[in-house]
Structure formats: C-alpha cells, structure tokens
Amino acid sequence: MDVSANRGSGIKIRDGRKRVLEGAFFLAVMGLSFYTVFHGQDVGQIRDALGRLSPAALLLALFTALFFVSAEGIMIWYLLRSMNGKSGLLRCISYSFIGFFYSGITPSATGGQPMQLYYMSKDKNSLSESSVVLMTVALIYKFVLVLIGIAMLVFWHQPLKTYLKDYFLLFLLGLFLNLLLVVILLAVMFAPGWMKGVIVRAEKLLVKLRVFKNSATRRDNIEKFVDGYQDAVHFLAAHKGKVCNVCLFTFLQRCSVFVLTFIIYRGFSLEGADVLTVALLQASVYIAVDMLPVPGAQGITELMYRSVFSTVFTGGYLMPSLYVTRGISFYFLLLVGSVVICGNYLYRRQAG
C-alpha cells in the first residue's frame, strides 16, 4: 500500500472539507447581512433612488474599486522585479485579486496571503522571495492604515466621536488591534530572538491550558514565521527607496477606496459634505472592522455604515448608498476575484 499517496489523499479531503465549511460560513454570514440590510426597507424607494445615480459616477466608482485591488498587484510586481521574479505585471495583479477573494471568505482575512504564495510559487517564483514581498506589502498596508487612524484620532477627534457615536469604541478597538499587529511584526523583524521566545512561551502556555494540542509542526511554523520576517528586514534595509515608494503608493491606494464613497455621494447629486469628511468617515469604518474575525466583516460593516453616514446621505439615499458602495467595494471585487481564479484554473488545465 502506498502510504504517502493515502496521506496525500487524506490531506486533500481535509482541505476540501475546510473550503466547503468556509464557503458555507461565508454564505451564511452574507445571507444574514443581506437580511439585516434589507429587512424593513422600502425596496421600491431604493430602486427609484438607484435609478437616479449618475452612470458616470457608477463607472468611476467601479474603476476606483478595481484600482484599489490592482494597486496591490502593482506593488507586488514592483518589489518582486527587484528580486528578479518570474511574474509580469498582469500576473501580479491577478495575485492581488486572488488574495482579495480568499481574504473576503476567510475570518480575519487569513486566507489571502497563503493562496497568493501558492499561485506565486506555481509560477516558479522563489518561495522565500515571494514571502518577503508579501510580508513587506502586508506590513506597509497595516502601517499606513494605523497612521491614518492615529492622525484621525489626534487631528479629528471631536468630529469622529460625534459621527461614530456608540461605534467610537469599536473604532478604538480596531485601531488598537491594527497597531498591536504592526508592533508584533516590527518586533519579529527587529528583535527576532526575543519575539520568538515570547511566542514559544505563549504556545507552551496554551498547550498547558489545553487550548492547543501539543504540535511539533506548529513550533516549526513559528520558527519559519520569525525567520521569514528576518528576511524581510534585510530586504527593507537594502531597498529603502523602494519601500518609501510603496508606502506612498499604499497611502494612495487606501485613499482611493475611501474616496469611492464620496463618488457615490456626488453621483446622487447630494451636497453639503466635503470629500475629506466622507473619506475620513469611510476610513473610520474600515479601521473599526478590519481585524474582526468575520469573513469580509459582513454585517457589522453594514450596520456601522448606516449609523455613521445617517446624517450624510439624507433624503432617503442612505440605504441606496450602502448597497452601491458596499456592493462595489466588496461584492463586485469578490466576483472579479472568483472570475480570476476560474481563469487561472482553466489556463493551467489547458497548459497541462
């Protein structure tokens, strides 16, 4: 009997079951979100309001959403090229859409990077170099988000509290969790020995408390995780100019999805709120829900949007704006990601 073949078959079955459960969880959350959003709403009024949305604004919003995801692919290509990577610009953009899709259907967006790494290695990119690029992009992404959140808290504190109301504490929690993650990643990068000891001791404590089972594989993964970020340190030190460029481009990328809401606002011919206010409010929603362990932060994003933008989208436009903004910035991009994944599958199958 071929033991390795049986083991491989068992792994495939477990992976298949895991993906089915994740898919079922995603669909259940999406169904609950749609119920929460549509329950008690006047569908006819919403349809009429959507009919008044400017087609130009709709097209610009779609383009902005596509740019938001594509920008990550451009950064992956930019950094990978400095390592003599094998993938071209379009392939790197496809990695970004693949990452968005898997991040959107897994809790806390944990599935995106592993799948990006899988596709990058399939294209004969070095596993270690691909890991460094993805780690660098992820760290800068979180770092920029934290800087935006802190700037809002310092320079826009009172308006933020006024608009967010009861969700202000959720914003503080989201900002704290993002800041904590950035601090942990920086500690791993610049104090690897100390951080490795902390993680190992925490893992042993959780095993003793029977939260985790004893696992040599998990400890090996901890070693690889810390070592991988050490490689990222060397890369950052050797490419300071490129890192600065990625930071600036990431800021532009983040702002693009925040401004998308203002595009919809003007598309409904609404006036009174300026672009900075609308963009900052949208940023506050993103920061608040970014680290929540729910696929795509579904449900809570919609509820928070309804509260935060209730005094911005007036005249019956609140719910239509939510459907359009959330539909374009999440569900539309999720659909594009699924098409990219199917296209990759068909291409590889034909290539044999």
C-alpha positions as a Markdown table, in Angstrom:
| # | Residue | x | y | z |
|---|---|---|---|---|
| 1 | Met | 0.0 | 0.0 | 0.0 |
| 2 | Asp | 1.3 | 3.5 | -0.9 |
| 3 | Val | 1.2 | 5.3 | 2.5 |
| 4 | Ser | 2.3 | 8.6 | 1.0 |
| 5 | Ala | -0.5 | 8.5 | -1.6 |
| 6 | Asn | -3.1 | 7.8 | 1.2 |
| 7 | Arg | -1.7 | 10.6 | 3.3 |
| 8 | Gly | -1.9 | 13.0 | 0.3 |
| 9 | Ser | -5.4 | 11.9 | -0.3 |
| 10 | Gly | -6.3 | 12.5 | 3.3 |
| 11 | Ile | -4.9 | 16.0 | 3.2 |
| 12 | Lys | -6.8 | 16.8 | 0.0 |
| 13 | Ile | -10.1 | 15.6 | 1.7 |
| 14 | Arg | -9.4 | 17.7 | 4.8 |
| 15 | Asp | -8.6 | 20.8 | 2.6 |
| 16 | Gly | -11.8 | 20.2 | 0.6 |
| 17 | Arg | -13.9 | 19.9 | 3.8 |
| 18 | Lys | -12.3 | 23.1 | 5.2 |
| 19 | Arg | -13.1 | 25.0 | 2.0 |
| 20 | Val | -16.7 | 23.8 | 2.0 |
| 21 | Leu | -17.1 | 24.8 | 5.6 |
| 22 | Glu | -15.5 | 28.2 | 4.9 |
| 23 | Gly | -17.8 | 28.7 | 1.9 |
| 24 | Ala | -20.9 | 27.7 | 3.9 |
| 25 | Phe | -19.9 | 30.1 | 6.7 |
| 26 | Phe | -19.3 | 32.9 | 4.2 |
| 27 | Leu | -22.7 | 32.3 | 2.6 |
| 28 | Ala | -24.4 | 32.1 | 6.0 |
| 29 | Val | -22.9 | 35.5 | 7.0 |
| 30 | Met | -23.7 | 37.0 | 3.7 |
| 31 | Gly | -27.3 | 35.8 | 4.0 |
| 32 | Leu | -27.6 | 37.3 | 7.5 |
| 33 | Ser | -26.0 | 40.5 | 6.2 |
| 34 | Phe | -28.5 | 40.8 | 3.4 |
| 35 | Tyr | -31.4 | 40.2 | 5.8 |
| 36 | Thr | -30.0 | 42.8 | 8.2 |
| 37 | Val | -29.6 | 45.4 | 5.4 |
| 38 | Phe | -32.9 | 44.7 | 3.5 |
| 39 | His | -35.2 | 43.9 | 6.4 |
| 40 | Gly | -37.9 | 46.6 | 6.8 |
| 41 | Gln | -36.7 | 48.6 | 3.8 |
| 42 | Asp | -38.9 | 50.0 | 1.0 |
| 43 | Val | -37.4 | 48.2 | -2.0 |
| 44 | Gly | -39.4 | 50.4 | -4.4 |
| 45 | Gln | -37.9 | 53.5 | -2.9 |
| 46 | Ile | -34.4 | 52.1 | -3.1 |
| 47 | Arg | -34.9 | 51.1 | -6.7 |
| 48 | Asp | -36.0 | 54.6 | -7.6 |
| 49 | Ala | -33.1 | 56.1 | -5.8 |
| 50 | Leu | -30.6 | 53.8 | -7.5 |
| 51 | Gly | -32.1 | 54.9 | -10.9 |
| 52 | Arg | -31.1 | 58.5 | -10.0 |
| 53 | Leu | -27.4 | 57.5 | -9.6 |
| 54 | Ser | -25.2 | 59.1 | -12.3 |
| 55 | Pro | -23.9 | 56.5 | -14.7 |
| 56 | Ala | -20.6 | 58.4 | -14.8 |
| 57 | Ala | -20.3 | 58.1 | -11.0 |
| 58 | Leu | -21.1 | 54.4 | -11.2 |
| 59 | Leu | -18.4 | 53.8 | -13.8 |
| 60 | Leu | -15.8 | 55.9 | -11.8 |
| 61 | Ala | -16.6 | 54.0 | -8.6 |
| 62 | Leu | -16.1 | 50.7 | -10.4 |
| 63 | Phe | -12.8 | 51.9 | -11.8 |
| 64 | Thr | -11.7 | 53.1 | -8.3 |
| 65 | Ala | -12.6 | 49.7 | -6.8 |
| 66 | Leu | -10.6 | 47.9 | -9.5 |
| 67 | Phe | -7.7 | 50.3 | -8.9 |
| 68 | Phe | -7.8 | 49.6 | -5.2 |
| 69 | Val | -7.1 | 45.8 | -5.7 |
| 70 | Ser | -4.9 | 46.2 | -8.7 |
| 71 | Ala | -2.6 | 48.7 | -6.8 |
| 72 | Glu | -1.5 | 45.8 | -4.5 |
| 73 | Gly | -0.6 | 43.8 | -7.6 |
| 74 | Ile | 1.4 | 46.7 | -8.9 |
| 75 | Met | 3.3 | 46.9 | -5.6 |
| 76 | Ile | 3.9 | 43.1 | -5.6 |
| 77 | Trp | 5.3 | 43.4 | -9.2 |
| 78 | Tyr | 7.4 | 46.4 | -8.3 |
| 79 | Leu | 9.1 | 44.6 | -5.3 |
| 80 | Leu | 9.3 | 41.2 | -7.0 |
| 81 | Arg | 11.0 | 42.7 | -10.0 |
| 82 | Ser | 13.9 | 43.9 | -7.8 |
| 83 | Met | 14.4 | 40.2 | -6.9 |
| 84 | Asn | 14.3 | 39.0 | -10.5 |
| 85 | Gly | 10.9 | 37.5 | -10.1 |
| 86 | Lys | 9.3 | 35.5 | -12.9 |
| 87 | Ser | 5.8 | 37.1 | -12.9 |
| 88 | Gly | 4.8 | 40.1 | -15.1 |
| 89 | Leu | 2.6 | 42.9 | -14.1 |
| 90 | Leu | -0.7 | 41.3 | -15.1 |
| 91 | Arg | 0.1 | 38.1 | -13.3 |
| 92 | Cys | 0.9 | 40.1 | -10.1 |
| 93 | Ile | -2.4 | 41.9 | -10.4 |
| 94 | Ser | -4.1 | 38.6 | -10.7 |
| 95 | Tyr | -2.4 | 37.5 | -7.4 |
| 96 | Ser | -3.9 | 40.6 | -5.8 |
| 97 | Phe | -7.5 | 39.7 | -6.9 |
| 98 | Ile | -6.9 | 36.1 | -5.7 |
| 99 | Gly | -5.8 | 37.4 | -2.4 |
| 100 | Phe | -8.8 | 39.7 | -2.1 |
| 101 | Phe | -11.2 | 36.8 | -2.8 |
| 102 | Tyr | -9.7 | 34.4 | -0.2 |
| 103 | Ser | -9.3 | 37.2 | 2.3 |
| 104 | Gly | -13.0 | 38.0 | 1.8 |
| 105 | Ile | -14.2 | 34.5 | 2.5 |
| 106 | Thr | -12.0 | 33.6 | 5.5 |
| 107 | Pro | -12.2 | 35.0 | 9.1 |
| 108 | Ser | -9.8 | 38.0 | 9.8 |
| 109 | Ala | -8.7 | 37.8 | 6.1 |
| 110 | Thr | -6.3 | 34.9 | 6.9 |
| 111 | Gly | -6.7 | 33.1 | 3.7 |
| 112 | Gly | -5.4 | 35.7 | 1.2 |
| 113 | Gln | -1.6 | 35.6 | 1.6 |
| 114 | Pro | -1.3 | 31.8 | 1.7 |
| 115 | Met | -3.2 | 31.5 | -1.6 |
| 116 | Gln | -1.2 | 34.3 | -3.2 |
| 117 | Leu | 2.0 | 32.5 | -2.1 |
| 118 | Tyr | 0.7 | 29.3 | -3.6 |
| 119 | Tyr | 0.0 | 30.9 | -7.0 |
| 120 | Met | 3.3 | 32.8 | -7.0 |
| 121 | Ser | 5.2 | 29.5 | -6.4 |
| 122 | Lys | 3.3 | 27.8 | -9.1 |
| 123 | Asp | 4.6 | 30.5 | -11.5 |
| 124 | Lys | 8.2 | 29.5 | -10.5 |
| 125 | Asn | 8.8 | 32.4 | -8.2 |
| 126 | Ser | 11.1 | 31.7 | -5.3 |
| 127 | Leu | 9.1 | 30.8 | -2.2 |
| 128 | Ser | 11.3 | 32.8 | 0.2 |
| 129 | Glu | 11.4 | 35.9 | -2.1 |
| 130 | Ser | 7.7 | 35.7 | -2.6 |
| 131 | Ser | 7.1 | 35.5 | 1.1 |
| 132 | Val | 9.3 | 38.6 | 1.7 |
| 133 | Val | 7.5 | 40.6 | -0.9 |
| 134 | Leu | 4.0 | 39.6 | 0.5 |
| 135 | Met | 5.2 | 40.3 | 4.1 |
| 136 | Thr | 6.5 | 43.7 | 3.1 |
| 137 | Val | 3.3 | 44.7 | 1.3 |
| 138 | Ala | 1.2 | 43.4 | 4.2 |
| 139 | Leu | 3.3 | 45.3 | 6.8 |
| 140 | Ile | 3.2 | 48.6 | 4.9 |
| 141 | Tyr | -0.6 | 48.1 | 4.3 |
| 142 | Lys | -1.2 | 47.8 | 8.0 |
| 143 | Phe | 1.3 | 50.5 | 8.9 |
| 144 | Val | -0.4 | 53.1 | 6.6 |
| 145 | Leu | -3.8 | 52.2 | 8.0 |
| 146 | Val | -2.6 | 52.7 | 11.5 |
| 147 | Leu | -1.0 | 56.1 | 10.6 |
| 148 | Ile | -4.3 | 57.2 | 9.1 |
| 149 | Gly | -6.2 | 56.1 | 12.2 |
| 150 | Ile | -3.9 | 57.8 | 14.6 |
| 151 | Ala | -4.0 | 61.0 | 12.6 |
| 152 | Met | -7.8 | 60.9 | 12.7 |
| 153 | Leu | -7.7 | 60.4 | 16.4 |
| 154 | Val | -5.3 | 63.3 | 17.0 |
| 155 | Phe | -6.5 | 65.9 | 14.5 |
| 156 | Trp | -10.2 | 65.0 | 14.0 |
| 157 | His | -11.1 | 63.6 | 17.4 |
| 158 | Gln | -14.3 | 65.5 | 18.2 |
| 159 | Pro | -16.0 | 65.2 | 14.8 |
| 160 | Leu | -15.0 | 61.5 | 14.8 |
| 161 | Lys | -16.8 | 61.0 | 18.2 |
| 162 | Thr | -19.8 | 62.9 | 17.0 |
| 163 | Tyr | -20.3 | 60.9 | 13.8 |
| 164 | Leu | -19.4 | 57.5 | 15.2 |
| 165 | Lys | -21.5 | 57.8 | 18.4 |
| 166 | Asp | -21.6 | 54.3 | 20.0 |
| 167 | Tyr | -19.2 | 52.9 | 17.4 |
| 168 | Phe | -16.3 | 55.1 | 18.6 |
| 169 | Leu | -15.2 | 52.4 | 21.0 |
| 170 | Leu | -15.2 | 49.9 | 18.1 |
| 171 | Phe | -13.0 | 52.3 | 16.1 |
| 172 | Leu | -10.6 | 52.5 | 19.1 |
| 173 | Leu | -10.6 | 48.7 | 19.3 |
| 174 | Gly | -9.9 | 48.3 | 15.6 |
| 175 | Leu | -7.1 | 50.8 | 15.7 |
| 176 | Phe | -5.6 | 49.2 | 18.8 |
| 177 | Leu | -5.7 | 45.7 | 17.2 |
| 178 | Asn | -4.1 | 47.0 | 14.0 |
| 179 | Leu | -1.4 | 48.9 | 16.0 |
| 180 | Leu | -0.7 | 45.8 | 18.1 |
| 181 | Leu | -0.3 | 43.7 | 14.9 |
| 182 | Val | 2.2 | 46.3 | 13.5 |
| 183 | Val | 4.1 | 46.3 | 16.7 |
| 184 | Ile | 4.3 | 42.5 | 16.8 |
| 185 | Leu | 5.5 | 42.3 | 13.2 |
| 186 | Leu | 8.1 | 45.0 | 13.8 |
| 187 | Ala | 9.2 | 43.1 | 17.0 |
| 188 | Val | 9.6 | 39.9 | 14.9 |
| 189 | Met | 11.6 | 41.8 | 12.4 |
| 190 | Phe | 13.9 | 43.7 | 14.6 |
| 191 | Ala | 14.1 | 41.6 | 17.8 |
| 192 | Pro | 13.6 | 38.1 | 16.4 |
| 193 | Gly | 15.2 | 36.2 | 19.3 |
| 194 | Trp | 13.2 | 37.9 | 22.0 |
| 195 | Met | 9.9 | 37.7 | 20.0 |
| 196 | Lys | 10.5 | 34.0 | 19.2 |
| 197 | Gly | 10.9 | 33.3 | 22.9 |
| 198 | Val | 7.6 | 35.2 | 23.7 |
| 199 | Ile | 5.7 | 33.3 | 21.0 |
| 200 | Val | 7.1 | 29.9 | 22.0 |
| 201 | Arg | 6.3 | 30.6 | 25.7 |
| 202 | Ala | 2.8 | 31.6 | 24.8 |
| 203 | Glu | 2.3 | 28.5 | 22.7 |
| 204 | Lys | 3.5 | 26.3 | 25.6 |
| 205 | Leu | 1.1 | 28.0 | 28.0 |
| 206 | Leu | -1.8 | 27.5 | 25.6 |
| 207 | Val | -0.8 | 23.8 | 25.3 |
| 208 | Lys | -0.7 | 23.5 | 29.1 |
| 209 | Leu | -4.1 | 25.1 | 29.3 |
| 210 | Arg | -5.3 | 22.6 | 26.7 |
| 211 | Val | -6.4 | 25.4 | 24.3 |
| 212 | Phe | -3.9 | 23.9 | 21.7 |
| 213 | Lys | -2.7 | 20.3 | 21.3 |
| 214 | Asn | 1.0 | 19.7 | 21.5 |
| 215 | Ser | 2.3 | 20.0 | 18.0 |
| 216 | Ala | 5.9 | 20.0 | 16.7 |
| 217 | Thr | 4.6 | 21.2 | 13.3 |
| 218 | Arg | 3.2 | 24.3 | 14.9 |
| 219 | Arg | 6.5 | 25.1 | 16.6 |
| 220 | Asp | 8.3 | 24.6 | 13.3 |
| 221 | Asn | 5.9 | 27.0 | 11.7 |
| 222 | Ile | 6.7 | 29.6 | 14.4 |
| 223 | Glu | 10.4 | 29.3 | 13.5 |
| 224 | Lys | 9.6 | 29.7 | 9.8 |
| 225 | Phe | 7.4 | 32.7 | 10.5 |
| 226 | Val | 10.0 | 34.6 | 12.5 |
| 227 | Asp | 12.8 | 33.6 | 10.1 |
| 228 | Gly | 10.7 | 34.8 | 7.2 |
| 229 | Tyr | 10.3 | 38.3 | 8.7 |
| 230 | Gln | 14.0 | 38.4 | 9.3 |
| 231 | Asp | 14.5 | 38.1 | 5.6 |
| 232 | Ala | 12.0 | 40.9 | 5.2 |
| 233 | Val | 14.2 | 43.1 | 7.4 |
| 234 | His | 17.2 | 42.6 | 5.1 |
| 235 | Phe | 15.1 | 43.4 | 2.1 |
| 236 | Leu | 13.8 | 46.6 | 3.7 |
| 237 | Ala | 17.2 | 47.7 | 4.7 |
| 238 | Ala | 18.6 | 47.1 | 1.2 |
| 239 | His | 15.7 | 48.8 | -0.7 |
| 240 | Lys | 14.8 | 51.9 | 1.4 |
| 241 | Gly | 13.9 | 53.9 | -1.7 |
| 242 | Lys | 11.5 | 51.2 | -3.0 |
| 243 | Val | 10.0 | 50.9 | 0.4 |
| 244 | Cys | 9.3 | 54.6 | 0.6 |
| 245 | Asn | 7.7 | 54.5 | -2.9 |
| 246 | Val | 5.5 | 51.5 | -1.7 |
| 247 | Cys | 4.4 | 53.5 | 1.4 |
| 248 | Leu | 3.3 | 56.5 | -0.7 |
| 249 | Phe | 1.5 | 54.3 | -3.2 |
| 250 | Thr | -0.2 | 52.3 | -0.4 |
| 251 | Phe | -1.4 | 55.6 | 1.0 |
| 252 | Leu | -2.9 | 56.5 | -2.4 |
| 253 | Gln | -4.4 | 53.0 | -2.6 |
| 254 | Arg | -6.0 | 53.3 | 0.8 |
| 255 | Cys | -7.4 | 56.8 | 0.0 |
| 256 | Ser | -8.9 | 55.5 | -3.3 |
| 257 | Val | -11.4 | 53.2 | -1.6 |
| 258 | Phe | -12.3 | 55.9 | 1.0 |
| 259 | Val | -13.0 | 58.4 | -1.8 |
| 260 | Leu | -15.2 | 55.9 | -3.6 |
| 261 | Thr | -18.0 | 56.7 | -1.1 |
| 262 | Phe | -17.7 | 60.4 | -2.0 |
| 263 | Ile | -18.0 | 59.5 | -5.7 |
| 264 | Ile | -21.3 | 57.8 | -4.9 |
| 265 | Tyr | -22.4 | 60.7 | -2.7 |
| 266 | Arg | -21.9 | 63.2 | -5.6 |
| 267 | Gly | -23.4 | 60.6 | -8.0 |
| 268 | Phe | -26.7 | 61.0 | -6.2 |
| 269 | Ser | -26.3 | 64.8 | -6.7 |
| 270 | Leu | -26.0 | 65.4 | -2.9 |
| 271 | Glu | -24.3 | 68.4 | -1.4 |
| 272 | Gly | -23.2 | 69.6 | 2.0 |
| 273 | Ala | -20.5 | 67.2 | 2.9 |
| 274 | Asp | -17.0 | 67.7 | 1.6 |
| 275 | Val | -14.8 | 65.0 | 0.2 |
| 276 | Leu | -12.5 | 64.9 | 3.3 |
| 277 | Thr | -15.3 | 64.3 | 5.7 |
| 278 | Val | -16.8 | 61.5 | 3.7 |
| 279 | Ala | -13.4 | 59.9 | 3.1 |
| 280 | Leu | -12.5 | 60.0 | 6.8 |
| 281 | Leu | -15.8 | 58.5 | 7.8 |
| 282 | Gln | -15.3 | 55.7 | 5.4 |
| 283 | Ala | -11.8 | 55.2 | 6.7 |
| 284 | Ser | -13.2 | 55.0 | 10.3 |
| 285 | Val | -15.5 | 52.2 | 9.2 |
| 286 | Tyr | -12.6 | 50.3 | 7.6 |
| 287 | Ile | -10.4 | 50.7 | 10.6 |
| 288 | Ala | -13.1 | 49.6 | 13.1 |
| 289 | Val | -14.0 | 46.4 | 11.3 |
| 290 | Asp | -10.6 | 45.5 | 9.6 |
| 291 | Met | -9.5 | 42.9 | 12.3 |
| 292 | Leu | -12.9 | 41.4 | 13.2 |
| 293 | Pro | -13.0 | 37.6 | 12.8 |
| 294 | Val | -15.9 | 37.6 | 10.3 |
| 295 | Pro | -15.4 | 37.0 | 6.5 |
| 296 | Gly | -15.4 | 40.4 | 4.8 |
| 297 | Ala | -16.5 | 42.0 | 8.1 |
| 298 | Gln | -20.0 | 41.3 | 6.8 |
| 299 | Gly | -23.0 | 42.5 | 8.9 |
| 300 | Ile | -21.1 | 44.8 | 11.2 |
| 301 | Thr | -19.8 | 46.9 | 8.3 |
| 302 | Glu | -23.3 | 47.5 | 7.0 |
| 303 | Leu | -24.7 | 48.3 | 10.5 |
| 304 | Met | -21.9 | 50.8 | 11.2 |
| 305 | Tyr | -22.2 | 52.4 | 7.8 |
| 306 | Arg | -25.9 | 53.0 | 8.5 |
| 307 | Ser | -25.2 | 54.7 | 11.7 |
| 308 | Val | -22.1 | 56.7 | 10.7 |
| 309 | Phe | -23.5 | 58.1 | 7.4 |
| 310 | Ser | -27.1 | 58.7 | 8.6 |
| 311 | Thr | -26.5 | 62.5 | 8.6 |
| 312 | Val | -24.5 | 62.5 | 5.4 |
| 313 | Phe | -26.7 | 60.6 | 3.0 |
| 314 | Thr | -30.0 | 62.3 | 3.6 |
| 315 | Gly | -33.3 | 62.3 | 1.7 |
| 316 | Gly | -33.7 | 58.6 | 1.5 |
| 317 | Tyr | -30.3 | 58.0 | 0.0 |
| 318 | Leu | -28.7 | 56.2 | 3.0 |
| 319 | Met | -29.6 | 52.7 | 2.1 |
| 320 | Pro | -29.1 | 53.0 | -1.7 |
| 321 | Ser | -25.7 | 54.5 | -1.0 |
| 322 | Leu | -24.9 | 51.5 | 1.2 |
| 323 | Tyr | -26.0 | 49.0 | -1.4 |
| 324 | Val | -23.9 | 50.7 | -4.1 |
| 325 | Thr | -20.8 | 51.4 | -2.0 |
| 326 | Arg | -20.6 | 48.0 | -0.3 |
| 327 | Gly | -21.7 | 46.2 | -3.4 |
| 328 | Ile | -18.9 | 47.8 | -5.5 |
| 329 | Ser | -16.1 | 47.8 | -2.9 |
| 330 | Phe | -16.7 | 44.2 | -1.7 |
| 331 | Tyr | -19.1 | 42.0 | -3.5 |
| 332 | Phe | -18.2 | 43.2 | -7.0 |
| 333 | Leu | -14.5 | 42.8 | -6.3 |
| 334 | Leu | -15.2 | 39.3 | -4.8 |
| 335 | Leu | -16.9 | 38.4 | -8.1 |
| 336 | Val | -14.0 | 39.7 | -10.1 |
| 337 | Gly | -11.6 | 37.7 | -7.9 |
| 338 | Ser | -13.7 | 34.5 | -8.4 |
| 339 | Val | -13.5 | 35.0 | -12.2 |
| 340 | Val | -9.7 | 35.5 | -12.0 |
| 341 | Ile | -9.4 | 32.2 | -10.0 |
| 342 | Cys | -11.5 | 30.3 | -12.5 |
| 343 | Gly | -9.5 | 31.8 | -15.4 |
| 344 | Asn | -6.3 | 30.7 | -13.7 |
| 345 | Tyr | -7.7 | 27.2 | -13.2 |
| 346 | Leu | -8.7 | 26.9 | -16.9 |
| 347 | Tyr | -5.4 | 28.3 | -18.1 |
| 348 | Arg | -3.4 | 25.8 | -16.0 |
| 349 | Arg | -5.6 | 22.9 | -17.1 |
| 350 | Gln | -5.1 | 23.7 | -20.8 |
| 351 | Ala | -1.4 | 24.2 | -20.3 |
| 352 | Gly | -1.4 | 20.7 | -18.8 |
